[in-house]
Amino acid sequence: PDCIKPEQITNQGNHTMKKLLSLCLATLLFSSAALAEQASPESIKALMIKTGAGNMATQMMGQMVPALKQMAPNAPDAFWDKIMAEVDSNEVIDMTVPIYQKYLSQEDINALNEFYNSPAGQKMIQVQPKIMRESITVGQQWGQQVAKKVMAEYEAQR
């Protein structure tokens, strides 16, 4: 009769066990990623308002109005005041919420809200615009230096 040797049982068992272990591991990895709770719109809006990102629409309109005024130079100041008064920052916030949800979980948003409620977070909110402004200036200066260096090297090779 055909007998199964003990080493065949062990090899078959190991192969089956490896398949089962791989399946369990894959299920665990994919389900833990899927279990990350999507951040709620309310918690994201709270974060945006807290950090000043809620003022984005007003800031963007403030930057756009000078260009718009050039396109409509005869429009009176009252017209532009009315336009600015009609800006609803909630529209931009609502449009931005899905972007936050795409990259941040509820746990992330909770941690960020907690941070921005702390003294360090409050200080960051206050100084971040200054940091950004100064960083942009430094970046522009650096870019000018790099451009000068590149042009000097180019001229030297001519």
C-alpha positions in Angstrom: 0.0 0.0 0.0 1.0 3.6 -0.5 2.1 4.9 2.8 2.6 8.5 3.7 5.9 9.0 5.3 6.1 11.1 8.5 8.3 13.8 6.8 5.6 14.3 4.2 3.0 15.1 6.9 5.4 17.6 8.5 6.1 19.3 5.2 2.5 19.5 4.2 1.6 20.8 7.7 4.3 23.4 7.6 3.2 24.6 4.2 -0.5 24.8 5.3 0.5 26.5 8.5 2.6 29.1 6.6 -0.4 29.8 4.3 -2.7 30.2 7.3 -0.2 32.4 9.2 0.3 34.6 6.1 -3.5 34.9 5.6 -4.0 35.9 9.3 -1.1 38.4 9.2 -2.4 40.0 6.0 -5.9 40.2 7.4 -4.6 41.8 10.6 -2.5 44.4 8.7 -5.3 45.4 6.3 -8.0 45.5 8.9 -6.0 47.7 11.3 -5.4 50.2 8.5 -9.1 50.1 7.7 -10.1 50.5 11.4 -8.5 53.9 11.7 -11.5 56.1 12.4 -12.1 58.8 9.9 -11.9 62.3 11.5 -15.2 64.0 12.0 -15.9 67.2 10.2 -16.6 68.9 13.5 -13.2 68.0 15.0 -11.5 69.2 11.8 -13.4 72.4 11.8 -12.5 73.0 15.4 -8.8 72.5 14.5 -9.0 74.8 11.5 -10.7 77.6 13.5 -8.3 77.1 16.4 -5.2 77.4 14.2 -6.5 80.3 12.1 -6.9 78.1 9.0 -10.6 79.0 9.2 -9.8 82.5 8.1 -8.3 81.2 4.9 -11.1 82.4 2.7 -10.9 86.0 4.0 -7.1 85.9 3.6 -7.3 84.6 0.1 -9.9 87.2 -0.9 -7.7 89.9 0.7 -4.9 88.8 -1.7 -7.2 88.5 -4.7 -9.0 91.8 -4.4 -6.1 94.0 -5.6 -5.9 91.9 -8.8 -9.7 92.0 -9.2 -9.6 95.7 -8.7 -7.3 96.0 -11.7 -9.8 94.0 -13.7 -12.6 96.3 -12.6 -10.9 99.6 -11.9 -14.1 101.7 -12.0 -15.9 99.6 -9.3 -16.4 101.8 -6.2 -15.0 100.9 -2.8 -18.5 100.1 -1.6 -18.7 97.3 -4.2 -15.5 95.7 -2.8 -16.6 96.1 0.8 -19.8 94.3 -0.1 -17.9 91.5 -1.9 -15.6 91.1 1.2 -18.6 91.0 3.5 -20.2 88.2 1.4 -17.1 86.0 1.7 -18.2 82.9 3.7 -15.1 81.2 5.2 -17.3 78.2 6.0 -17.4 77.4 2.3 -13.6 76.9 2.1 -13.6 75.1 5.4 -16.2 72.7 4.2 -14.3 72.1 1.0 -11.1 71.5 2.9 -12.4 69.0 5.5 -12.2 66.0 3.1 -8.5 66.8 2.5 -7.8 66.6 6.2 -9.9 63.4 6.4 -7.8 61.9 3.5 -4.5 62.3 5.5 -5.4 62.4 9.2 -7.4 60.0 11.4 -9.6 61.0 14.2 -6.8 60.1 16.6 -4.5 62.5 14.7 -7.0 65.4 14.8 -7.6 64.8 18.5 -3.9 64.9 19.2 -3.5 68.1 17.2 -6.5 69.8 18.9 -5.0 68.8 22.3 -1.6 70.2 21.3 -3.1 73.5 20.1 -5.0 73.8 23.4 -1.7 73.6 25.3 0.5 76.6 26.0 3.1 75.4 23.4 0.3 75.0 20.8 -1.1 78.5 21.6 2.4 80.0 21.2 2.8 78.1 17.9 -0.4 79.6 16.6 0.8 83.1 17.6 4.3 82.8 16.1 3.7 80.6 13.1 2.8 83.5 10.8 6.0 85.3 11.8 8.0 82.1 11.3 6.5 81.6 7.8 7.1 85.2 6.8 10.7 85.1 7.9 11.3 81.7 6.4 10.0 82.9 3.0 12.4 85.9 3.2 15.3 83.6 4.1 14.3 81.2 1.3 14.2 84.0 -1.2 17.6 85.2 -0.1 19.0 81.7 -0.4 17.5 81.3 -3.9 19.1 84.6 -5.0 22.5 83.4 -3.7 22.1 80.0 -5.5 21.1 81.8 -8.7 24.2 84.1 -8.5 26.5 81.1 -7.9 25.0 79.2 -10.8 25.3 82.2 -13.1 28.9 82.8 -12.0 29.8 79.2 -12.7 28.1 79.4 -16.1 29.9 82.6 -17.0 33.2 81.1 -15.9 32.7 78.1 -18.3 32.0 80.3 -21.3 
